[in-house]
Amino acid sequence: MFDKVLLPIDLNHPASWEKALPMALKLAGEGGELHVLGIVHDLGSALVASYLPADFETHALEQMKADLNAFIAKEVPAGVKATAHVGHGHVPDVILSQAESLGADVVVMASHPPGQLSTLLVGSNADRVVHHATLPVLVVR
């Protein structure tokens, strides 16, 4: 199948991985590697960031890594080579950057159906990844 599968997830939203994780495991097969990516969203405003502790980003990234490792221990079958990765910033940019730096063969990610109000207002992260990716992207609904 694929040697390196990147699975970006949002631990706060099980819909981001409930269907995508089984597909990612299937694509990785027996010898592939699963790379689970969690992203600490960019706050988008220096004004907002000024109200947070100076070490907020570092703490958030460390906590995300610990939470991803716990997720892997709980949800990924034993014997599957899985690694947790964390990123910070604009979600589609982080996914594409991480895919490139890992040399991923495919990205597997969940998406909500088109037509939802959130899609009309801000667009879909999956849509942005699909349009800018240089590797295959499997979008699971």
C-alpha positions in Angstrom: 0.0 0.0 0.0 1.6 3.3 1.2 4.9 3.6 3.2 3.9 6.8 5.0 0.4 7.8 5.8 -0.3 11.2 7.3 -3.5 11.5 9.4 -4.3 15.0 10.7 -6.8 14.9 13.5 -8.5 17.2 16.0 -8.7 15.3 19.3 -11.6 17.5 20.4 -13.7 16.3 17.5 -14.0 12.5 17.1 -15.5 12.9 13.7 -12.1 14.0 12.5 -10.7 10.5 13.1 -13.5 7.9 13.7 -13.8 7.1 10.0 -10.4 8.4 8.8 -8.3 6.3 11.2 -9.5 2.9 9.9 -8.9 4.1 6.3 -5.5 5.3 7.2 -4.6 2.0 8.8 -5.9 0.1 5.8 -3.7 2.3 3.5 -0.6 1.8 5.6 -1.0 -1.9 5.5 1.3 -4.1 7.5 4.6 -2.4 6.7 3.6 1.2 6.5 4.0 4.0 9.0 1.1 6.0 10.4 1.9 9.6 11.2 -0.8 11.3 13.4 -0.8 15.0 13.3 -2.3 17.4 15.8 -2.4 21.1 15.2 -2.5 23.9 17.7 -4.5 26.5 15.8 -3.0 29.9 15.1 -4.7 32.5 17.2 -4.7 34.9 14.3 -4.2 38.0 16.3 -1.3 39.5 18.2 -3.8 41.2 20.4 -5.3 37.9 21.6 -1.8 36.4 22.0 -0.8 39.3 24.2 -3.4 38.1 26.9 -1.9 34.6 27.1 1.1 33.5 29.2 4.5 33.8 27.5 4.9 30.0 27.4 1.3 29.3 26.1 2.4 28.0 22.7 5.1 25.7 24.2 2.7 24.3 26.8 0.0 23.8 24.2 2.4 21.9 21.9 3.7 19.7 24.7 0.1 18.9 25.8 -0.9 18.2 22.3 2.0 15.7 21.9 1.1 14.0 25.1 -2.6 13.7 24.1 -1.7 12.4 20.7 0.5 9.7 22.2 -2.3 8.7 24.5 -4.7 8.6 21.5 -2.2 6.3 19.6 -1.9 4.0 22.6 -5.7 3.7 22.9 -6.9 3.8 19.3 -4.1 2.4 17.1 -3.7 -1.4 17.1 -0.6 -2.9 18.7 2.1 -3.6 16.1 1.3 -0.6 13.9 4.2 1.8 13.6 2.5 5.1 14.6 4.2 8.4 15.5 2.7 11.6 16.9 3.5 14.9 15.4 2.4 18.4 16.4 2.3 21.6 14.5 1.2 25.2 15.0 -0.4 27.6 12.6 -3.0 27.6 9.8 -4.3 24.1 9.6 -4.0 23.5 5.8 -0.5 25.0 5.7 0.7 22.9 8.6 -0.8 19.7 7.0 0.9 20.4 3.7 4.2 21.3 5.3 4.2 18.2 7.5 3.4 16.0 4.6 6.4 17.4 2.7 8.8 17.2 5.6 7.8 13.6 6.4 7.9 12.5 2.8 4.3 11.3 3.2 2.8 9.2 0.4 -0.8 10.1 1.1 -2.8 12.3 3.5 -6.0 10.8 4.9 -8.4 13.3 6.5 -12.0 13.8 7.5 -14.2 16.5 6.1 -17.7 17.6 6.8 -20.2 17.5 3.9 -20.3 20.5 1.6 -23.2 22.9 2.1 -22.8 23.4 5.8 -22.8 27.0 7.0 -19.2 26.7 8.2 -18.1 25.8 4.6 -19.9 28.8 3.2 -18.3 31.2 5.7 -14.7 30.0 6.0 -14.2 27.1 3.6 -13.0 23.7 4.3 -9.5 22.7 5.5 -9.8 19.5 3.5 -10.7 21.5 0.4 -7.6 23.7 0.8 -5.4 20.7 1.3 -6.8 18.9 -1.7 -6.3 22.0 -4.0 -2.7 22.6 -2.9 -1.3 19.1 -2.3 1.3 17.6 -4.5 0.5 14.1 -3.2 -2.7 12.1 -3.0 -5.3 13.2 -0.5 -8.1 10.8 0.6 -11.0 12.8 2.1 -13.3 10.6 4.3 -16.8 11.9 5.0 
